[in-house]
Amino acid sequence: MGDFNDMLSADDKRGGTTQPPWLIRGFKEAVQDSGLIDLPMEGYPFTWTKGRRALNPTEERLDRALATQRWLDEFPYFKFKEQELNHVVSEAWNKEGHAPLLSKIKNCTEDLEVWGARLRSRFTRSIREYREEMEQNQDSSNDLCVRKYQEAREKLSKVLKQEEEYWKQRSKIHWLRDGDSNTKFFHAMASARRRRNHITKLSNNDGDLVHDQSGMCNIAKEYFDNLFQQGDK
């Protein structure tokens, strides 16, 4: 973590002289060869500025945090996980064998929507059941009722936290205002983000930007095919 004085993408710089592609490619290859992953950044995207008072200052993202996959597995921080998720994506991707990229993505989208609906239904059902159990065991003079009430309360707290983290990950918002839980807020943010999501360009292995749909499909297909091949190994 710190100032690497280099960039992983042309988007890491705004204004001034364009960063040479060979410099970007060299740093990117060094990061990949080291088995590191660039952690996402929140807030203003640039960490260094030259000519701050100028009309068009030069801004760059030189500071970043990198981590290995093993570290990410140890410290997932607000990362919602479901063991069945990888299976859902893998099954959907391989459902039609050598189908076109857009068909594979469509299959994944549809199956993930079904999985998400099933998960949300599970949250709703569990919350209702735990609250009912708490209501049925409010007799503080009965030791058995006290124990059941406490167990139900702990389970309710856990599932509420899981539901909150689910919507937080979907909304890409990784903070809680004043520590308050606000699942409806994250739900609304996720829905708004889904409506405006679109891809306008992709970068190939040489660092060149591709804007046409055919080129982007080829890049994405190659990436996902390689990803699932690595997963099989």
Disulfide bonds with the S-S distance in Angstrom:
none
